[in-house]
Amino acid sequence: MLLRGVLLALQALQLAGALDLPAGSCAFEESTCSFDSVLAFLPWILNEEGHYIYVDTSFGKQGEKAVLLSSDLQAEEWSCLRLVYQITTSSESLSDPSQLNLYMRFEDESFDRLLWSAKEPSDSWLIASLDLQNSSKKFKILIEGVLGQGNTASIALFEIKMTTGYCIECDFEENHLCGFVNRWNPNVNWFVGGGSIRNVHSILPQDHTFKSELGHYMYVDSVYVKHFQEVAQLISPLTTAPMAGCLSFYYQIQQGNDNVFSLYTRDVAGLYEEIWKADRPGNAAWNLAEVEFNAPYPMEVIFEVAFNGPKGGYVALDDISFSPVHCQNQTELLFSVVEASCNFEQDLCNFYQDKEGPGWTRVKVKPNMYRAGDHTTGLGYYLLANTKFTSQPGYIGRLYGPSLPGNLQYCLRFHYAIYGFLKMSDTLAVYIFEENHVVQEKIWSVLESPRGVWMQAEITFKKPMPTKVVFMSLCKSFWDCGLVALDDITIQLGSCSSSEKLPPPPGECTFEQDECTFTQEKRNRSSWHRRRGETPTSYTGPKGDHTTGVGYYMYIEASHMVYGQKARLLSGPLRGVSGKHCLTFFYHMYGGGTGLLSVYLKNEEDSEESLLWRRRGEQSISWLRALIEYSCERQHQIIFEAIRGVSIRSDIAIDDIKFQAGPCGEMEDTTQQSSGHSEDLNEIEY
């Protein structure tokens, strides 16, 4: 099942310290340490000769899973979790391979947080490195192996190790090299130096860690260079948690005039940025480099050496470390997501507008059948530019955002809605202004959009100088003006596309990809359906989803049901934990014959169902937010039940479901003021 070479390579890795591993770690030599297989699933099997545990198709079939659960752990300091694993499969089953998932299970949360997932098969072991931010909360590590297609599908775990420190740190003393990998080049590559390794062309007398010939370091040599600008790259593990501070390392360069030693970052979209370059050869001793390092989103660090020819000498590297304190003589670029974002519920936050023209007005619309409310809750505030009242066609004033530091990548997201306007093009535009307001650049504008629907826009931008984001609504002629609404502006660091490659937020479902962990007791024409855009029946249902305006939501199609018929959507099992939970979701109940939407808590031990929340009849043309605070110390499910009303204008929809640990806080139940009938159960305990 597994290559013998894998075992031989890992014996050295596991031998040292196998009997004295830190908490949350195991080398699987004689036992599974503090990890146990969960009995409700397939067991993980300990290999008779030690070295690894595994699950394969000789014990289970496709789709079955094995779950390994740790004892209680705590990471009061920043920690790095490394997993050495292998997924194997037959060549004919590559379309549906096995999958390995790693979750964190916090003691106060009813759901598990997916940290990492892999399904790429390999013929040798691989290393996953995961940063764990420091927290006082207790948690467990849960590792889930899901068997794929084929008779030879298997998943093996060789080692789990949790140590204090950052995953990008390394002294290169361990065989797995802390998850750093060399990008293969036929002529120049990074190699391990020191120890028992000897190379007459590039041997250094001592490593930096132990000041000894037995210590290890990484080096790259030009002796085999055949072409101009041959490049060797040493790539770090991908960061998995936001971090900022000082990255330091030691290096030696021989014949520095014939090589270029640089340090880059690379994000998940493949964007490189040089953050350091050696400006002199240095002396024969180890030289310290300190580099300001900011990783607000996942990125790799790449140590790159480019040689001009075979006489370019060598470059050696050792003792990479990181400190959350900024480097000497460095000042932090101040940026706050909170300060750069606004939902306009309280005021304009840090946004402001010029004094010319009527500008933007902060307004609030009560739920009704004719005008949508805000995007945040359906009942709150948003900004409105009413170009019908301007005497200056072609201009309606600008809304300025807070100042943003230069040379950082930003992701701007906001929601907008357009009313009126015969021609929608350029009715709303976004500009970037440099601080002196001299240079301006349009980075986005409306082309075409459904009228009266909250749409999400997202823009990635980066400028070398400090800038401000400016929203401008335009009215091209006196006879073609309308309303432009703006809400929920967020500005975050990183590319907007970075989130697409991250695990989904824990406890959330937007229905954009699928139905998440939700299931249905039966599936037919009268079930809940996943849909985008308008529903088929006029004067009922939403025009678009709540998340982006063009995405997916779940709804019942009343024309396929009879009066009083039910559709039930069930969450996956939720663990019972002490303390309060907050369930939020958005619902849409528009139509003269609208029926009933209820939320139940189902206790799995006795199948008892308790009503948590209910709305009856038509509520609004808007998406409205619901907040439910409840407590349950036993395993349970949440059920969304929709009942068809008296006519076909009875579509009911839900979207953006989110489970959170702790009370709902200061957020009030936003549907208590709605025009339809409601039944509120403010706080429930079971």
Order of alpha helices (4+ residues) and beta strands (2+ residues): alpha-beta-beta-beta-beta-beta-beta-beta-beta-beta-beta-beta-beta-beta-beta-beta-beta-beta-beta-beta-beta-beta-beta-beta-beta-beta-beta-beta-beta-beta-beta-beta-beta-beta-beta-beta-beta-beta-beta-beta-beta-beta-beta-beta-beta
